[in-house]
Structures are given as C-alpha cells and as structure tokens.
C-alpha cells in the first residue's frame, strides 16, 4: 500500500506538453481514477507513476520516498494495460502464475491463487490455451488477472476493460472494486469512460490538455462541475448549456435566453454569483433530468420548444427539444408521447442550474466559493 504524491509534474514529448505541472495526493488505500478524452495526458501520468516514462520535471513520491529514479521493478506496482502484454509462449495459466512464481511463492499457493482469479474472470476453460488461441476478451481478462493476482503497493489499470463485453465488464468492475477494498491496496484507474470512473473510484481527476480540470468525488464533480468542460464531459445525456443575459425584470433577476424572449428566474443559489453581471452574456446550464417536458402549456412552464427527436431507450427516454436552434436533451419516461415537430413546454428545476463565464468557462459559483480541483 502507498500514499502517492505528484508535485509540479511535467511530461514533454519534444515540443508537445502532455502533462503540465500537475499536483495531486492519492491517499493510502484509495481507489483513484484519471478520467478524460484521448490525448489528455492521463496515460502519460500513469506511466510516469509506474516508472515507464521519464519525468520531464517535478517529482513523484511513494510514502514520502522520492521515486523519480527508482526502476519500475523496484516500485512494487502491478499494471494492467489496454494492450494485453501477455507472454505468447506461455499458457493463460502460466501467464497468471508468472508474477507469483518470480516472487518465490510455493506452487500450492500459486495454483490456489490462479484457480481463484480464473474463476472470477471466467478463464477456467481456457487456462491451458496459449493467448493466440483465445479471444481478445480472454486475453484482456488474463492481463487484468495477472495484475490483481498479487497485492503490490499500487495497482495501475490502463483502460483494462476496453475489449471486454458489457456483461463481463459489469461483473469485473464489481470484483475489482471488492478485491481492492478487501486488500486496501492503492489503485489508479485510467479511463475515458465516465461510468467506469464513477462506479469504481473514491475520487476522480478529470483531465484535459494535460491539466486537472477538477478533482473530487463523483458526486462533487457531477453536481458541482468546476467548469464547462467538466459539466459537458460528465453525464449522459450531456449537460445542457444556454446563452443567457442577466436582466432585471419587475424588480427581480432573470436569465433572458439569447435569440428569444424567454426568461428564467435566477434561483437563489445563483443570485450572489450574477448580481454584478447585469446585462452580461453568461452561459446557464442544467442537467437533462432536471427539465420536465409537457405537450400542453401550463402555468409555471418557462420555455416553449419543439420536439426534435425522441429516443426510447427501454428503461428511460431521451427527448431532444429544439429551442431556436439550441438542442436541449431531457430525460423522460420511455413512453413520452411527443412526435417530431410537436410543440413542447419545458419546466426547469432552477435550483439545479449552474452558471458559467463564457470567456473562462469557469463555474461562477465555484469561483466565488473557492471550490474545485487542482
């Protein structure tokens, strides 16, 4: 187990700055996730922690010990890759057993551990096959099993479920989290899949362009996004954003939607943040589940739009409404009766709204209250 600290960590590939001076402390026994799109720097960060990439500048510490110049083999980390990285001449059984055998464990202990991991990862039937004789899913499970079969200081997972079918992915997520909590081993999970990060991690670092956009729990990141990037990257359907101006109307503060006459009362939670922004263009946002659509206008309905498309997803529906060219996505019941072109009235749960500066992208409430990640 290890507490991991990153201090002013940079990684450059020639002129390309892949990681830009990040700072982070991962607690001993914590399950932590680096989450972001391709090319954001998350894998480079993990590889520097593992010792597989040379640090350009900054430092990495394991339990107060500087490891910048420590070889990967001496850091006591176990890593599962997106690519399988298996030994082709060895069977699946031998690949799983290898990390234990090189540490001198008794053969009986090795056999027991291999049997247990094979059962968890559904590899029992292919244990005596060579990797090339099995499916990509089997090979990915083997790569993952070889990582979790022992208890190192740190588990490092680089998108290890990318080639696993959806049913196995759900089962394996649960098993991985259970095993990590059982052994209380520090774990870092790299992914572009927000569902994986939210399901597994105690805390998440959302990355973009080599920087942390926000660090926090899934609840903090989902309900209090630090900026527009985080708001849009987290959540499905994606976060809805409207260009609005802050206006005074009948002595009250309102958001007036650009391009139309609709106004939305500024909720109490946002009044302090926008009180000195009268007349300014801001971006107001709200998540899809906090908008209620109806096909008949009624008192309290704030916005009239048009049904752009409706998707029946079985357990829920997703309505896309067209508001003067802005497309708003709304979670509904799967039997929502609207059809393309129908008028639809939208009631917003305004207490759930966020407001962002269009120039910096920052959440004004987060800025005013000093909240957010590194």
Buried (B, 14 or more C-beta within 10 A) or exposed (E): BBBBBBBEBBBBEEEEBBBBBBEBBBBEBBBBBBBBEEBBBBBBBBBBBBBBBEBBEBEBBBEEEEBBEBEBEEBBBBBBBBEBBBEEEBBBBBBBBBBBEEEEBEEEEBBEBBBEBBEBBBBEEBBEBBBEEBEEBBBBBBBBBBBBBBBBBBBBBBBBBBBBEEEBBBBBBEBBBEBBEEBEBBBBBBBBBBEBBBBBBBBBBBBBBBBBBBBBEBEBBBEBBBBBBBBBBBBEBEBBBBBBBBBEEEEEBBBBBBEBEBBBBBBEBBEEBBEEBEEEEBBBBBBBBBBBBEEEEEEEBBBBBBBBBBBEEEEBBBBBBBBEEBEBBBBBEEEBEBEEEEEBBBBBEBEBBBBBBBEEBBBBBBBEEEBBBB
